[in-house]
């Protein structure tokens, strides 16, 4: 864990350069590729091959890669999980977990409803915007060892609220070919997912982007995944829409002298336990708080079941920075552009207006990141790796598109037609100019 | 030009399948590649090489490809066009064209201002959305033979209205190394573009996406371009945001028995003159109108300076379809998902609500597509190739991102904390559960 003093040193430590975390693979991954493909391929080459195969061979390629890469045997008949299995999974989960999931789902739904943009036409100008939902969305939910039913709620519900006709979920079976994680299926039931396919990895993204005999082609693929899923999303961009490319998770906590070091450390550790590549970053204006948080991190780490992962994340990416004032803290936060920016300061609402780049901003002690992960309402699928500079959290807007409405009245068109024709002539487009002029002439009783 | 009767036959003719027009190249392009690179490379391979070179070698790669591919010699000092040249170009254009461009710019600005979403927080829930602009946008404007100053207004102004700090324009020099098209520079002046670089093709996209010694790295690359520009945009997606991938332009006109065949034909020809690959599509419920439009197309074609291009487009992609009613017409329109959908019908506002997939919808005789191209207000940069199924017209939303705001009060958090902890435990994330529980215990006077 790096401890850094001063703004300039903080800048250096938090500048991400142009590294794309989602495009680099560990030596272990490269070795596994070589073993499976009998060739030293890059992850990008592997994914390119998988995409091509699924595009041209459909189901059989999906099933083949599922067997080869996931070690799971699925046949065409069982590729789609029957709808009844979702309800069964829902009925089988413990009542208190079910209640927690239902509460989360209701809050996600209600927040997304509040985010829905409205179509409008300005009657004075005849111009407006008409929002329409995509027809089909494909949601990816990782499975196997780390299954996140919460992610199903956080992706599928925004799609349904946006008005998507059919939401497809792709999620891999467990290693024992026992089918997808039951809690993931229960979440799919709660979220109102229309169809579930037991498939994972790049082959799942390809199946949804191109369509196969069994899997319908969608308009957008979304949700987090491993490097192969993410590369596949990058490469199908344009064929379909993509919500974003997600890497390891990140939390940046900004604290002033009023912050509770116990809570700061707990929130940083919640971040760190996700993944050895997770990034817990702490920026404070108080030297005392900095020292206390460092001590608390060491103390609380010992109590964590996942202390090995958390320790690796702290060691690898953990940074504690001391700065002079909150303006410097926010400047560093905006430079880093984290997935989660938590403001443990006296006046978080005031500081928030200076946040320019973040997936989500968490205001004060009662809004820890864990609330955002599960229950607050906004989707926990948020831009990582600095992409908050240009990308948004997942929400209804990702599943909507806007059609510009152009409904000029005759008077307006006649006031503008000459200018349009002149501009068109300047670009050498006489047919365009004529389409305008012909209307102007007609109104004067002229013909063509 | 195909003439088709009936809905089912229309469906077959207008189904695009999964063809990506922006990913296929003509034999001439492939030959030129072979000549320039001494290898039979695909356009994608060419672009991949260019991206890598610019990424690692910066300016010198940009200048090298500009010389090699565009036949234009530019040195580092003249890569950026001096600001004074923009004002000079603006002063030098004819007064009536300047007026037309100023009128267009004012209307684009005013429409985009009306489209600006507003940040909000619901005080009851503590949740909201904070919209912030990207810091830097890179706009591409094709140059050389076909320069479109209107496109500069239609891309740069939405970025400026959204609040982007610095808008960069990339546009190639003319073949004679005389610098960019002066009307394009004048448009850049009007739009308030901050910096202009004379560069084109994939190397321009790479320079803006990665940054070079001279060209600042941007957060989004946008605007239309040829196949190399479009492939480059596809491949840098994720590194930066991309507005969309654009192919040849398309207009689909829906007409009932009330439509004026002269105007229908003029609008289809305005479309057709763009490009031999442009798609003019006509769908009508009236057999009489269909016959009249066919006759008018033949008659008006003869008057067009660009009749060869327009004839090629009509021959290659032109389709006239006769259907039974307007519901069938709209269903075909939504299937085709055109860039422009023009409703030359008695009640366009009523029909509009059934439009699901279109870049822009043009209502009635006084709203021809030419008005949208130049002067109506909404950006003429709209999704093509069927991507209106999932993409929107260019606008402020492309240059904004939204940060989710999570500001729960203590009471709300305490009501939800147990559910959050339970959900976290179910996913095996005890550190998350602890971050919630520690807050609940504190309020009961407990410690850690």
Interface residues (C-beta under 8 A of the other chain):
Chain A: X18 X20 X22 X96 X97 X99 X100 X101 X103 X104 X107 X110 X111 X114 X115 X117 X122 X125 X126 X127 X129 X130 X132 X134 X135 X146 X147 X148 X149 X150 X183 X210 X211 X217 X219 X220 X234 X237 X238 X239 X240 X241 X242 X245 X262 X263 X266 X267 X269 X270 X272 X273 X274 X300 X303 X304 X305 X306 X310 X348 X349 X352 X353 X355 X356 X357 X358 X359 X360 X361 X362 X363 X364 X365 X366 X367 X368 X369 X370 X371 X372 X373 X374 X375 X376 X377 X378 X379 X382 X383 X387 X388 X389 X390 X391 X392 X393 X395 X397 X401 X402 X403 X404 X405 X406 X407 X408 X409 X410 X412 X413 X414 X416 X417 X418 X419 X420 X421 X422 X423 X424 X426 X427 X428 X429 X430 X431 X432 X433 X434 X435 X436 X438 X439 X448
Chain B: X18 X20 X22 X96 X97 X99 X100 X101 X103 X104 X107 X110 X111 X114 X115 X117 X122 X125 X126 X127 X129 X130 X132 X134 X135 X146 X147 X148 X149 X150 X183 X210 X211 X217 X219 X220 X234 X237 X238 X239 X240 X241 X242 X245 X262 X263 X266 X267 X269 X270 X272 X273 X274 X300 X303 X304 X305 X306 X310 X348 X349 X352 X353 X355 X356 X357 X358 X359 X360 X361 X362 X363 X364 X365 X366 X367 X368 X369 X370 X371 X372 X373 X374 X375 X376 X377 X378 X379 X382 X383 X387 X388 X389 X390 X391 X392 X393 X395 X397 X401 X402 X403 X404 X405 X406 X407 X408 X409 X410 X412 X413 X414 X416 X417 X418 X419 X420 X421 X422 X423 X424 X426 X427 X428 X429 X430 X431 X432 X433 X434 X435 X436 X438 X439 X448
